[in-house]
Each structure stands twice: as structure tokens, then as C-alpha cells.
């Protein structure tokens, strides 16, 4: 029996929104992340935004500091379950 794997929710749209609101390119975000000790290339970051790759917690922590936002900003709209 073939089993379908359900895609996990991704925060790519939220990452893209935060970056766009800051007026930065993926390349500039990666330079800032590298300056903060995260070894991230533009192609990896692009995969975060497209949902092809799950973002590492260490990167998320540095992005929160950089954007001066709450973690809720990264997860906005991802909880589709009914309360």
C-alpha cells in the first residue's frame, strides 16, 4: 500500500514577508546571518522561503534578533487547527 507523506507546515511566506518589509535581498540577509555566526548561503535561505528546507533553530533565533520581532511573526497563520 502506497503511503502519502503529508507536507509539514512551512514558514517560508512569513520569512519572505519579514525580509521584504525590511527591504532586503536574500543575499543581504545571508550576509547578516553569517556575520552573526550562521553559515547560511543564499541558495539555502531560498529553500527556507520556498518551504523546501526546514529552518534551523539557530537561524530562527538570529532572525528574531535581527528583525526585532516575536517568534509569533514566524509562525503567523500556520495554526490551522480549530481551538
C-alpha positions, -999 to 999 in steps of 0.1 A, spaced: 0 0 0 14 34 -10 15 59 18 14 96 11 36 118 33 18 149 45 38 180 40 46 199 72 35 235 75 63 259 65 70 294 74 85 304 41 59 330 33 65 346 68 102 346 62 97 363 28 73 388 42 97 399 70 126 402 46 105 422 21 93 445 48 129 452 57 137 459 21 165 434 20 176 408 -6 182 372 3 219 378 -2 219 407 23 200 386 49 226 358 44 255 383 49 239 394 82 233 358 93 269 349 85 281 380 105 261 366 134 277 331 131 252 312 110 268 296 80 240 302 55 243 306 17 216 323 -4 205 290 -20 199 275 14 179 306 25 159 305 -7 149 269 2 137 281 36 115 307 19 102 282 -6 95 255 20 119 230 5 140 230 37 131 234 73 149 263 90 173 256 118 165 269 153 198 288 155 189 307 123 155 314 136 169 328 168 192 351 149 165 363 125 143 371 155 170 393 170 177 409 136 141 417 128 134 426 165 101 406 163 85 379 183 86 343 173 48 346 166 58 366 135 74 335 120 45 312 128 17 336 118 -11 318 100 4 283 104 -20 271 131 -50 260 111 -65 237 137 -97 247 154 -95 256 191 
